[in-house]
Amino acid sequence: MSLRRGFKAEAERVGTEIRRELSLTPTCRLDPLSLAEHLGIPVFRIEDCFKYSKELTLLKHLLQGEPDSFSAITILDGGRRIIIHNESHAVTRQANDIVHEIAHCILEHPPSPVADHSGCRCWNRTLEDEANWLAGTLLVPRQGALALAWQRLTLAEIADNFGVSEPLCRWRIHQTGIARQLHRIAS
């Protein structure tokens, strides 16, 4: 993960502040659509978009053949950011996809083309890593995950509490040092 020095701590502070604005304790589940509404970011399902534009038929065709090929995207419409997400994914994945896109907005990442002139996907690893970290912070706050782990909840129970997948929850518990901390105390 290629994050600049101090970014993780900054993201934890931002996540804590945003959750406080939403009146969420560290162990509360974050509703991605409530967060988007709080920030004034419209969120649309792919199916919603098909109603408005026939030009999305290529995307619809792609999704019918490869439904996992698209998760979510943020589109700049004038000065306004709009998120489109794939509603066919598991609810836990949709939560992460939407909050990941919201994280790009919070971090004011500059828009970039989806593909370059040769059709290859454009990918900025640093920006994606930052969005992944902030999304994880918002969805599974370290303080909340630690509190639930202290209560001896299983990984599945902690993930269910936050409405995220077990892999995302495991990643947060390991990346934030909670697993190490619990192991040291148990030893």
MARMARTI-347866 format. One record per residue: y, x, z of N, C-alpha, C in turn; residue in three letters; residue number from 0. Coordinates in nm, 4 decimals, always signed. Example, Ala and Ser with C-alpha at 12.3 -4.5 7.8 and 13.67 -1.06 7.14 Angstrom:
! residues 2
SITE,n.yy,n.xx,n.zz,ca.yy,ca.xx,ca.zz,c.yy,c.xx,c.zz,residu,num
SITE,-0.5690,+1.3190,+0.7800,-0.4500,+1.2300,+0.7800,-0.3300,+1.3200,+0.7800,ALA,0
SITE,-0.2250,+1.2850,+0.7080,-0.1060,+1.3670,+0.7140,+0.0030,+1.2900,+0.7870,SER,1
! end
This chain:
! residues 187
SITE,n.yy,n.xx,n.zz,ca.yy,ca.xx,ca.zz,c.yy,c.xx,c.zz,residu,num
SITE,-0.1170,+0.0848,+0.0000,+0.0000,+0.0000,+0.0000,+0.1231,+0.0893,+0.0000,MET,0
SITE,+0.2119,+0.0666,-0.0941,+0.3287,+0.1532,-0.1091,+0.4551,+0.0845,-0.0567,SER,1
SITE,+0.4741,+0.0913,+0.0742,+0.5912,+0.0292,+0.1364,+0.6849,+0.1374,+0.1886,LEU,2
SITE,+0.8141,+0.1135,+0.1723,+0.9124,+0.2104,+0.2200,+0.9106,+0.2156,+0.3725,ARG,3
SITE,+0.9529,+0.3275,+0.4233,+0.9562,+0.3496,+0.5676,+1.0392,+0.2404,+0.6349,ARG,4
SITE,+0.9839,+0.1784,+0.7373,+1.0543,+0.0753,+0.8135,+1.0381,-0.0656,+0.7595,GLY,5
SITE,+0.9775,-0.0782,+0.6414,+0.9671,-0.2124,+0.5819,+0.8820,-0.3067,+0.6659,PHE,6
SITE,+0.7688,-0.2587,+0.7167,+0.6788,-0.3466,+0.7928,+0.7493,-0.4049,+0.9142,LYS,7
SITE,+0.8208,-0.3222,+0.9878,+0.8939,-0.3701,+1.1059,+1.0029,-0.4686,+1.0657,ALA,8
SITE,+1.0712,-0.4372,+0.9570,+1.1757,-0.5275,+0.9067,+1.1147,-0.6625,+0.8680,GLU,9
SITE,+1.0023,-0.6597,+0.7998,+0.9362,-0.7835,+0.7579,+0.8910,-0.8651,+0.8790,ALA,10
SITE,+0.8418,-0.7969,+0.9811,+0.8004,-0.8672,+1.1035,+0.9208,-0.9381,+1.1662,GLU,11
SITE,+1.0370,-0.8711,+1.1680,+1.1587,-0.9328,+1.2234,+1.2026,-1.0524,+1.1395,ARG,12
SITE,+1.2006,-1.0364,+1.0076,+1.2393,-1.1456,+0.9177,+1.1440,-1.2636,+0.9352,VAL,13
SITE,+1.0143,-1.2355,+0.9389,+0.9152,-1.3415,+0.9567,+0.9340,-1.4154,+1.0878,GLY,14
SITE,+0.9587,-1.3407,+1.1946,+0.9811,-1.4013,+1.3262,+1.1046,-1.4901,+1.3240,THR,15
SITE,+1.2126,-1.4412,+1.2620,+1.3369,-1.5187,+1.2561,+1.3187,-1.6462,+1.1739,GLU,16
SITE,+1.2541,-1.6370,+1.0613,+1.2325,-1.7556,+0.9768,+1.1446,-1.8565,+1.0501,ILE,17
SITE,+1.0396,-1.8109,+1.1151,+0.9535,-1.9025,+1.1903,+1.0324,-1.9675,+1.3043,ARG,18
SITE,+1.1240,-1.8913,+1.3664,+1.2087,-1.9469,+1.4726,+1.2991,-2.0565,+1.4158,ARG,19
SITE,+1.3560,-2.0326,+1.2968,+1.4402,-2.1339,+1.2316,+1.3625,-2.2629,+1.2062,GLU,20
SITE,+1.2325,-2.2502,+1.1830,+1.1470,-2.3666,+1.1577,+1.0869,-2.4233,+1.2863,LEU,21
SITE,+1.1288,-2.3699,+1.4008,+1.0796,-2.4109,+1.5330,+0.9287,-2.3928,+1.5471,SER,22
SITE,+0.8775,-2.2838,+1.4914,+0.7347,-2.2534,+1.5001,+0.7110,-2.1439,+1.6033,LEU,23
SITE,+0.6141,-2.1650,+1.6893,+0.5723,-2.0595,+1.7816,+0.4884,-1.9597,+1.7018,THR,24
SITE,+0.4594,-1.8434,+1.7587,+0.3786,-1.7452,+1.6861,+0.2376,-1.7932,+1.6509,PRO,25
SITE,+0.1856,-1.8931,+1.7224,+0.0504,-1.9410,+1.6922,+0.0491,-2.0677,+1.6068,THR,26
SITE,+0.1654,-2.1193,+1.5712,+0.1715,-2.2402,+1.4879,+0.1404,-2.2083,+1.3411,CYS,27
SITE,+0.0845,-2.3069,+1.2740,+0.0602,-2.2965,+1.1297,+0.1919,-2.3186,+1.0557,ARG,28
SITE,+0.2169,-2.2349,+0.9569,+0.3349,-2.2476,+0.8712,+0.2977,-2.3324,+0.7497,LEU,29
SITE,+0.3739,-2.4369,+0.7257,+0.3535,-2.5185,+0.6052,+0.4386,-2.4585,+0.4940,ASP,30
SITE,+0.3747,-2.4053,+0.3889,+0.4499,-2.3397,+0.2815,+0.5538,-2.4298,+0.2154,PRO,31
SITE,+0.5223,-2.5576,+0.2000,+0.6179,-2.6483,+0.1349,+0.7381,-2.6764,+0.2249,LEU,32
SITE,+0.7165,-2.6810,+0.3564,+0.8292,-2.6974,+0.4492,+0.9188,-2.5742,+0.4456,SER,33
SITE,+0.8570,-2.4557,+0.4377,+0.9355,-2.3321,+0.4269,+1.0175,-2.3326,+0.2982,LEU,34
SITE,+0.9542,-2.3704,+0.1884,+1.0257,-2.3746,+0.0601,+1.1421,-2.4727,+0.0668,ALA,35
SITE,+1.1186,-2.5886,+0.1249,+1.2254,-2.6881,+0.1382,+1.3381,-2.6344,+0.2260,GLU,36
SITE,+1.3026,-2.5686,+0.3366,+1.4010,-2.5092,+0.4276,+1.4906,-2.4093,+0.3542,HIS,37
SITE,+1.4300,-2.3359,+0.2612,+1.5038,-2.2342,+0.1862,+1.5644,-2.2878,+0.0564,LEU,38
SITE,+1.5410,-2.4151,+0.0262,+1.5970,-2.4751,-0.0952,+1.5289,-2.4284,-0.2228,GLY,39
SITE,+1.3997,-2.3966,-0.2155,+1.3261,-2.3496,-0.3324,+1.2306,-2.4602,-0.3774,ILE,40
SITE,+1.2551,-2.5197,-0.4936,+1.1623,-2.6227,-0.5428,+1.0259,-2.5625,-0.5762,PRO,41
SITE,+0.9205,-2.6355,-0.5427,+0.7836,-2.5926,-0.5711,+0.7163,-2.7020,-0.6529,VAL,42
SITE,+0.6567,-2.6605,-0.7640,+0.5884,-2.7539,-0.8520,+0.4434,-2.7121,-0.8710,PHE,43
SITE,+0.3577,-2.8117,-0.8828,+0.2199,-2.7864,-0.9223,+0.2197,-2.7702,-1.0747,ARG,44
SITE,+0.1180,-2.7064,-1.1292,+0.1098,-2.6909,-1.2747,+0.1103,-2.8283,-1.3407,ILE,45
SITE,+0.0354,-2.9201,-1.2845,+0.0265,-3.0546,-1.3434,+0.1640,-3.1198,-1.3531,GLU,46
SITE,+0.2513,-3.0954,-1.2533,+0.3881,-3.1485,-1.2580,+0.4617,-3.0943,-1.3799,ASP,47
SITE,+0.4389,-2.9676,-1.4107,+0.5092,-2.9025,-1.5212,+0.4634,-2.9554,-1.6557,CYS,48
SITE,+0.3356,-2.9887,-1.6670,+0.2845,-3.0408,-1.7940,+0.3527,-3.1720,-1.8316,PHE,49
SITE,+0.3964,-3.2470,-1.7314,+0.4643,-3.3741,-1.7568,+0.5991,-3.3519,-1.8254,LYS,50
SITE,+0.6599,-3.2339,-1.8002,+0.7936,-3.2077,-1.8492,+0.7999,-3.1212,-1.9746,TYR,51
SITE,+0.6940,-3.0504,-2.0046,+0.7017,-2.9590,-2.1175,+0.5695,-2.9507,-2.1924,SER,52
SITE,+0.5749,-2.9804,-2.3199,+0.4569,-2.9680,-2.4063,+0.4272,-2.8203,-2.4344,LYS,53
SITE,+0.5260,-2.7335,-2.4140,+0.5092,-2.5916,-2.4421,+0.4129,-2.5243,-2.3457,GLU,54
SITE,+0.3747,-2.5922,-2.2406,+0.2824,-2.5348,-2.1441,+0.1365,-2.5594,-2.1823,LEU,55
SITE,+0.1127,-2.6128,-2.3014,-0.0253,-2.6412,-2.3413,-0.1091,-2.5145,-2.3472,THR,56
SITE,-0.0494,-2.4006,-2.3805,-0.1235,-2.2743,-2.3811,-0.1726,-2.2419,-2.2407,LEU,57
SITE,-0.0866,-2.2589,-2.1419,-0.1253,-2.2351,-2.0039,-0.2361,-2.3325,-1.9631,LEU,58
SITE,-0.2224,-2.4583,-2.0008,-0.3235,-2.5583,-1.9680,-0.4579,-2.5200,-2.0302,LYS,59
SITE,-0.4558,-2.4750,-2.1540,-0.5784,-2.4328,-2.2218,-0.6411,-2.3129,-2.1494,HIS,60
SITE,-0.5584,-2.2163,-2.1108,-0.6061,-2.0986,-2.0397,-0.6703,-2.1396,-1.9079,LEU,61
SITE,-0.6056,-2.2296,-1.8356,-0.6558,-2.2708,-1.7057,-0.7861,-2.3481,-1.7163,LEU,62
SITE,-0.8043,-2.4221,-1.8248,-0.9295,-2.4956,-1.8410,-1.0443,-2.3978,-1.8635,GLN,63
SITE,-1.0183,-2.2890,-1.9330,-1.1209,-2.1872,-1.9575,-1.1367,-2.0914,-1.8416,GLY,64
SITE,-1.0254,-2.0539,-1.7789,-1.0252,-1.9575,-1.6678,-0.9315,-2.0080,-1.5577,GLU,65
SITE,-0.9775,-2.1027,-1.4755,-0.8889,-2.1637,-1.3758,-0.8327,-2.0669,-1.2717,PRO,66
SITE,-0.8981,-1.9518,-1.2515,-0.8473,-1.8551,-1.1539,-0.7492,-1.7551,-1.2141,ASP,67
SITE,-0.7189,-1.7678,-1.3421,-0.6355,-1.6680,-1.4089,-0.4868,-1.6785,-1.3721,SER,68
SITE,-0.4467,-1.7860,-1.3095,-0.3067,-1.8039,-1.2719,-0.3005,-1.8573,-1.1298,PHE,69
SITE,-0.2204,-1.7934,-1.0458,-0.2046,-1.8383,-0.9074,-0.0692,-1.9041,-0.8860,SER,70
SITE,+0.0375,-1.8278,-0.9074,+0.1729,-1.8800,-0.8864,+0.2726,-1.7869,-0.9532,ALA,71
SITE,+0.3894,-1.8407,-0.9779,+0.4959,-1.7614,-1.0395,+0.6302,-1.8173,-0.9928,ILE,72
SITE,+0.7279,-1.7298,-0.9837,+0.8654,-1.7708,-0.9567,+0.9429,-1.7572,-1.0863,THR,73
SITE,+1.0116,-1.8633,-1.1218,+1.0905,-1.8655,-1.2449,+1.2371,-1.8771,-1.2057,ILE,74
SITE,+1.3195,-1.8002,-1.2723,+1.4631,-1.8072,-1.2493,+1.5224,-1.9064,-1.3495,LEU,75
SITE,+1.5863,-2.0097,-1.2982,+1.6499,-2.1115,-1.3808,+1.7991,-2.1073,-1.3491,ASP,76
SITE,+1.8732,-2.0328,-1.4296,+2.0123,-2.0060,-1.3955,+2.0114,-1.9153,-1.2744,GLY,77
SITE,+2.0742,-1.9576,-1.1674,+2.0727,-1.8793,-1.0442,+1.9704,-1.9306,-0.9441,GLY,78
SITE,+1.8957,-2.0315,-0.9829,+1.8014,-2.0966,-0.8922,+1.6580,-2.0498,-0.9187,ARG,79
SITE,+1.5858,-2.0240,-0.8120,+1.4448,-1.9845,-0.8240,+1.3574,-2.1075,-0.8050,ARG,80
SITE,+1.2533,-2.1174,-0.8878,+1.1581,-2.2282,-0.8850,+1.0182,-2.1674,-0.8803,ILE,81
SITE,+0.9329,-2.2234,-0.7969,+0.7951,-2.1751,-0.7871,+0.7011,-2.2763,-0.8514,ILE,82
SITE,+0.6103,-2.2242,-0.9326,+0.5035,-2.3052,-0.9912,+0.3728,-2.2452,-0.9412,ILE,83
SITE,+0.2842,-2.3322,-0.8897,+0.1575,-2.2809,-0.8360,+0.0397,-2.3611,-0.8897,HIS,84
SITE,-0.0771,-2.2991,-0.8825,-0.2012,-2.3575,-0.9323,-0.2654,-2.4410,-0.8218,ASN,85
SITE,-0.2551,-2.5714,-0.8366,-0.3068,-2.6627,-0.7345,-0.4594,-2.6747,-0.7353,GLU,86
SITE,-0.5262,-2.6107,-0.8309,-0.6722,-2.6187,-0.8345,-0.7384,-2.5165,-0.7418,SER,87
SITE,-0.6607,-2.4237,-0.6884,-0.7154,-2.3256,-0.5952,-0.7366,-2.3888,-0.4576,HIS,88
SITE,-0.8157,-2.3219,-0.3748,-0.8360,-2.3670,-0.2368,-0.7012,-2.3768,-0.1663,ALA,89
SITE,-0.6897,-2.4703,-0.0747,-0.5639,-2.4914,-0.0019,-0.5188,-2.3633,+0.0676,VAL,90
SITE,-0.6134,-2.2869,+0.1211,-0.5780,-2.1616,+0.1889,-0.5195,-2.0611,+0.0903,THR,91
SITE,-0.5734,-2.0571,-0.0308,-0.5191,-1.9660,-0.1319,-0.3826,-2.0144,-0.1785,ARG,92
SITE,-0.3675,-2.1452,-0.1957,-0.2372,-2.1985,-0.2360,-0.1305,-2.1621,-0.1339,GLN,93
SITE,-0.1649,-2.1694,-0.0055,-0.0687,-2.1340,+0.0996,-0.0210,-1.9906,+0.0794,ALA,94
SITE,-0.1150,-1.8992,+0.0601,-0.0773,-1.7596,+0.0414,+0.0003,-1.7407,-0.0889,ASN,95
SITE,-0.0437,-1.8060,-0.1975,+0.0254,-1.7916,-0.3262,+0.1708,-1.8378,-0.3171,ASP,96
SITE,+0.1917,-1.9536,-0.2559,+0.3276,-2.0084,-0.2457,+0.4141,-1.9207,-0.1559,ILE,97
SITE,+0.3624,-1.8809,-0.0400,+0.4415,-1.7986,+0.0520,+0.4664,-1.6598,-0.0067,VAL,98
SITE,+0.3717,-1.6084,-0.0847,+0.3933,-1.4812,-0.1540,+0.5144,-1.4926,-0.2477,HIS,99
SITE,+0.5209,-1.6009,-0.3230,+0.6345,-1.6207,-0.4137,+0.7640,-1.6420,-0.3354,GLU,100
SITE,+0.7564,-1.7145,-0.2253,+0.8740,-1.7330,-0.1391,+0.9211,-1.5971,-0.0867,ILE,101
SITE,+0.8263,-1.5099,-0.0526,+0.8617,-1.3763,-0.0035,+0.9417,-1.2992,-0.1082,ALA,102
SITE,+0.9022,-1.3103,-0.2358,+0.9818,-1.2464,-0.3421,+1.1255,-1.2988,-0.3374,HIS,103
SITE,+1.1404,-1.4300,-0.3147,+1.2745,-1.4898,-0.3099,+1.3532,-1.4402,-0.1892,CYS,104
SITE,+1.2900,-1.4393,-0.0723,+1.3559,-1.3932,+0.0505,+1.4022,-1.2486,+0.0342,ILE,105
SITE,+1.3165,-1.1679,-0.0261,+1.3467,-1.0263,-0.0441,+1.4408,-0.9998,-0.1620,LEU,106
SITE,+1.4773,-1.1067,-0.2299,+1.5676,-1.0999,-0.3456,+1.5198,-1.0002,-0.4500,GLU,107
SITE,+1.3884,-1.0018,-0.4743,+1.3340,-0.9162,-0.5791,+1.3873,-0.9606,-0.7143,HIS,108
SITE,+1.4247,-0.8667,-0.7977,+1.4789,-0.9033,-0.9290,+1.3691,-0.9642,-1.0164,PRO,109
SITE,+1.4062,-1.0614,-1.0989,+1.3065,-1.1183,-1.1894,+1.2627,-1.0142,-1.2914,PRO,110
SITE,+1.1407,-1.0297,-1.3390,+1.0910,-0.9405,-1.4433,+1.0087,-1.0237,-1.5401,SER,111
SITE,+0.9949,-0.9751,-1.6618,+0.9140,-1.0500,-1.7583,+0.7680,-1.0529,-1.7132,PRO,112
SITE,+0.6959,-1.1567,-1.7527,+0.5550,-1.1696,-1.7194,+0.4741,-1.0645,-1.7944,VAL,113
SITE,+0.5117,-1.0414,-1.9204,+0.4389,-0.9447,-2.0035,+0.5386,-0.8596,-2.0812,ALA,114
SITE,+0.4933,-0.7403,-2.1187,+0.5790,-0.6538,-2.1989,+0.5631,-0.6879,-2.3477,ASP,115
SITE,+0.6285,-0.6098,-2.4337,+0.6289,-0.6377,-2.5778,+0.4897,-0.6324,-2.6402,HIS,116
SITE,+0.3972,-0.5628,-2.5752,+0.2611,-0.5546,-2.6306,+0.1668,-0.6581,-2.5691,SER,117
SITE,+0.2207,-0.7429,-2.4806,+0.1394,-0.8480,-2.4206,+0.0726,-0.8090,-2.2904,GLY,118
SITE,+0.0978,-0.6862,-2.2438,+0.0388,-0.6419,-2.1170,+0.1204,-0.6970,-1.9999,CYS,119
SITE,+0.0523,-0.7342,-1.8936,+0.1179,-0.7914,-1.7772,+0.2098,-0.6890,-1.7114,ARG,120
SITE,+0.3303,-0.7300,-1.6805,+0.4240,-0.6441,-1.6070,+0.3904,-0.6544,-1.4591,CYS,121
SITE,+0.3866,-0.5412,-1.3910,+0.3440,-0.5381,-1.2518,+0.4183,-0.4281,-1.1790,TRP,122
SITE,+0.4936,-0.4635,-1.0776,+0.5616,-0.3651,-0.9953,+0.4898,-0.3620,-0.8605,ASN,123
SITE,+0.4085,-0.2618,-0.8408,+0.3236,-0.2538,-0.7211,+0.4054,-0.2589,-0.5925,ARG,124
SITE,+0.5174,-0.1906,-0.5892,+0.6000,-0.1875,-0.4679,+0.6492,-0.3274,-0.4321,THR,125
SITE,+0.7015,-0.3998,-0.5305,+0.7509,-0.5352,-0.5039,+0.6379,-0.6286,-0.4634,LEU,126
SITE,+0.5231,-0.6142,-0.5274,+0.4079,-0.6988,-0.4930,+0.3577,-0.6671,-0.3522,GLU,127
SITE,+0.3544,-0.5397,-0.3155,+0.3117,-0.5016,-0.1805,+0.4088,-0.5557,-0.0756,ASP,128
SITE,+0.5384,-0.5487,-0.1042,+0.6374,-0.6040,-0.0109,+0.6182,-0.7541,+0.0059,GLU,129
SITE,+0.5993,-0.8256,-0.1041,+0.5796,-0.9709,-0.0972,+0.4500,-1.0040,-0.0232,ALA,130
SITE,+0.3445,-0.9254,-0.0470,+0.2184,-0.9481,+0.0243,+0.2368,-0.9309,+0.1746,ASN,131
SITE,+0.3083,-0.8253,+0.2134,+0.3260,-0.7993,+0.3562,+0.4092,-0.9090,+0.4225,TRP,132
SITE,+0.5212,-0.9463,+0.3607,+0.6056,-1.0498,+0.4206,+0.5322,-1.1833,+0.4236,LEU,133
SITE,+0.4593,-1.2173,+0.3193,+0.3817,-1.3421,+0.3188,+0.2808,-1.3419,+0.4334,ALA,134
SITE,+0.2112,-1.2294,+0.4520,+0.1160,-1.2189,+0.5618,+0.1830,-1.2339,+0.6971,GLY,135
SITE,+0.3012,-1.1757,+0.7098,+0.3775,-1.1842,+0.8343,+0.4171,-1.3287,+0.8645,THR,136
SITE,+0.4587,-1.4005,+0.7612,+0.4983,-1.5398,+0.7798,+0.3787,-1.6285,+0.8126,LEU,137
SITE,+0.2674,-1.6062,+0.7445,+0.1494,-1.6913,+0.7615,+0.0681,-1.6573,+0.8865,LEU,138
SITE,+0.0543,-1.5292,+0.9163,-0.0272,-1.4835,+1.0299,+0.0549,-1.3828,+1.1100,VAL,139
SITE,+0.1467,-1.4313,+1.1934,+0.2290,-1.3387,+1.2712,+0.1431,-1.2552,+1.3662,PRO,140
SITE,+0.1757,-1.1287,+1.3774,+0.0977,-1.0380,+1.4631,+0.0867,-1.0919,+1.6044,ARG,141
SITE,+0.1971,-1.1335,+1.6609,+0.1986,-1.1822,+1.7991,+0.1053,-1.3029,+1.8152,GLN,142
SITE,+0.1060,-1.3935,+1.7181,+0.0199,-1.5117,+1.7254,-0.1269,-1.4773,+1.7074,GLY,143
SITE,-0.1566,-1.3909,+1.6114,-0.2960,-1.3504,+1.5890,-0.3507,-1.2782,+1.7117,ALA,144
SITE,-0.2685,-1.1947,+1.7732,-0.3111,-1.1236,+1.8934,-0.3375,-1.2223,+2.0076,LEU,145
SITE,-0.2493,-1.3182,+2.0258,-0.2669,-1.4185,+2.1324,-0.3971,-1.4967,+2.1126,ALA,146
SITE,-0.4258,-1.5342,+1.9891,-0.5491,-1.6094,+1.9615,-0.6724,-1.5213,+1.9783,LEU,147
SITE,-0.6609,-1.3955,+1.9400,-0.7727,-1.3024,+1.9587,-0.8007,-1.2817,+2.1076,ALA,148
SITE,-0.6948,-1.2765,+2.1882,-0.7108,-1.2628,+2.3337,-0.7854,-1.3829,+2.3915,TRP,149
SITE,-0.7700,-1.4973,+2.3269,-0.8399,-1.6186,+2.3720,-0.9852,-1.6196,+2.3243,GLN,150
SITE,-1.0253,-1.5112,+2.2593,-1.1607,-1.4926,+2.2082,-1.1971,-1.5896,+2.0954,ARG,151
SITE,-1.0961,-1.6316,+2.0183,-1.1252,-1.7108,+1.9001,-1.1880,-1.6198,+1.7956,LEU,152
SITE,-1.2761,-1.6751,+1.7155,-1.3380,-1.5978,+1.6084,-1.2389,-1.5811,+1.4946,THR,153
SITE,-1.2711,-1.4923,+1.4035,-1.1870,-1.4732,+1.2852,-1.1720,-1.6046,+1.2098,LEU,154
SITE,-1.2818,-1.6775,+1.1938,-1.2780,-1.8064,+1.1227,-1.1864,-1.9050,+1.1940,ALA,155
SITE,-1.1902,-1.9060,+1.3265,-1.1049,-1.9981,+1.4028,-0.9575,-1.9586,+1.3927,GLU,156
SITE,-0.9305,-1.8294,+1.3948,-0.7910,-1.7832,+1.3817,-0.7397,-1.8172,+1.2417,ILE,157
SITE,-0.8204,-1.7902,+1.1396,-0.7809,-1.8224,+1.0019,-0.7557,-1.9724,+0.9872,ALA,158
SITE,-0.8440,-2.0535,+1.0433,-0.8278,-2.1990,+1.0366,-0.7007,-2.2432,+1.1091,ASP,159
SITE,-0.6729,-2.1826,+1.2220,-0.5509,-2.2152,+1.2961,-0.4267,-2.1951,+1.2105,ASN,160
SITE,-0.4244,-2.0852,+1.1348,-0.3078,-2.0536,+1.0525,-0.3144,-2.1153,+0.9127,PHE,161
SITE,-0.4296,-2.1739,+0.8759,-0.4424,-2.2350,+0.7440,-0.4518,-2.1339,+0.6312,GLY,162
SITE,-0.5149,-2.0195,+0.6608,-0.5295,-1.9132,+0.5610,-0.6770,-1.8799,+0.5442,VAL,163
SITE,-0.7059,-1.8006,+0.4436,-0.8434,-1.7571,+0.4206,-0.8836,-1.6525,+0.5247,SER,164
SITE,-1.0136,-1.6407,+0.5464,-1.0622,-1.5374,+0.6379,-1.0265,-1.3970,+0.5888,GLU,165
SITE,-1.0385,-1.3683,+0.4569,-0.9986,-1.2334,+0.4130,-0.8524,-1.2004,+0.4435,PRO,166
SITE,-0.7616,-1.2964,+0.4260,-0.6206,-1.2712,+0.4580,-0.6044,-1.2478,+0.6081,LEU,167
SITE,-0.6694,-1.3296,+0.6882,-0.6606,-1.3155,+0.8332,-0.7177,-1.1812,+0.8777,CYS,168
SITE,-0.8306,-1.1417,+0.8229,-0.8925,-1.0123,+0.8556,-0.7978,-0.8984,+0.8174,ARG,169
SITE,-0.7372,-0.9082,+0.6979,-0.6437,-0.8058,+0.6511,-0.5287,-0.7904,+0.7502,TRP,170
SITE,-0.4703,-0.9024,+0.7949,-0.3584,-0.8956,+0.8897,-0.4026,-0.8347,+1.0231,ARG,171
SITE,-0.5184,-0.8766,+1.0726,-0.5669,-0.8261,+1.2008,-0.5922,-0.6761,+1.1941,ILE,172
SITE,-0.6413,-0.6288,+1.0808,-0.6667,-0.4850,+1.0677,-0.5389,-0.4076,+1.0353,HIS,173
SITE,-0.4571,-0.4596,+0.9455,-0.3360,-0.3879,+0.9053,-0.2322,-0.3786,+1.0163,GLN,174
SITE,-0.2317,-0.4748,+1.1072,-0.1311,-0.4731,+1.2138,-0.1798,-0.4003,+1.3388,THR,175
SITE,-0.3030,-0.3496,+1.3354,-0.3551,-0.2742,+1.4481,-0.4170,-0.3590,+1.5581,GLY,176
SITE,-0.4255,-0.4896,+1.5378,-0.4830,-0.5772,+1.6406,-0.6295,-0.5416,+1.6648,ILE,177
SITE,-0.7048,-0.5194,+1.5587,-0.8480,-0.4863,+1.5738,-0.8654,-0.3610,+1.6566,ALA,178
SITE,-0.7853,-0.2583,+1.6275,-0.7913,-0.1317,+1.7031,-0.7545,-0.1544,+1.8499,ARG,179
SITE,-0.6497,-0.2322,+1.8700,-0.6024,-0.2602,+2.0050,-0.7106,-0.3326,+2.0861,GLN,180
SITE,-0.7749,-0.4308,+2.0289,-0.8791,-0.5049,+2.0987,-1.0014,-0.4167,+2.1235,LEU,181
SITE,-1.0327,-0.3312,+2.0279,-1.1470,-0.2412,+2.0428,-1.1240,-0.1423,+2.1576,HIS,182
SITE,-1.0035,-0.0882,+2.1666,-0.9711,+0.0076,+2.2723,-0.9821,-0.0583,+2.4100,ARG,183
SITE,-0.9343,-0.1805,+2.4189,-0.9368,-0.2510,+2.5474,-1.0802,-0.2850,+2.5862,ILE,184
SITE,-1.1629,-0.3204,+2.4877,-1.3025,-0.3570,+2.5147,-1.3874,-0.2361,+2.5531,ALA,185
SITE,-1.3447,-0.1182,+2.5139,-1.4245,+0.0037,+2.5387,-1.4131,+0.0523,+2.6808,SER,186
! end
